[in-house]
Amino acid sequence: MQEPLSMWRVELIHPFVVHIPVGLLLIGSIFWILSLWLHRRYTFLRPSGRLLLLIGTVGAWIAVYTGTLADGQVARSLCDPTIAKEHERFAFTVGYLFSAFVIVDWLVVKDYLTFITKKYLHVGLAILLIAGCGFLGYVGHLGGKLVYQQSAAVYQPTEGCVEFE
């Protein structure tokens, strides 16, 4: 009888790490964007959104790192490894977009960008967040394809991968 696989395999750390940053980035984006209209009544929205986005961005980079570790284990069993590469490429894009938001928003808070009207900066940052959330959704879609269509780290396809032809 074959011994069951450990739950502490390298390729299983990535899904464990990735879901919290996804939630933080989405909720943080919603809070920050809502604060553009509701900042007078709900003063907690912008600081809360900033904090969630900062923690989520750090978590996103940790997820990218663990995904890179998992890639070394999972890539050998995939029938279409291009999806994993696309997943990785867009994950880096998500990390860069949210990192850019965190940096520019911090510069706005510190008043280093006074030569640009804050209204335009806020619109630009909101667009950056919406784009980041869109890419985040696509990265999640690709991750779902890896798990549910190619059984990444879950199931080993038959030899020759006939079920994908």
Summary of the structure (lengths in Angstrom):
residues: 165
radius of gyration: 19.2
end to end distance: 31.2
largest distance: 69.9
contacts: 476
relative contact order: 0.14
helix: 76%
strand: 0%
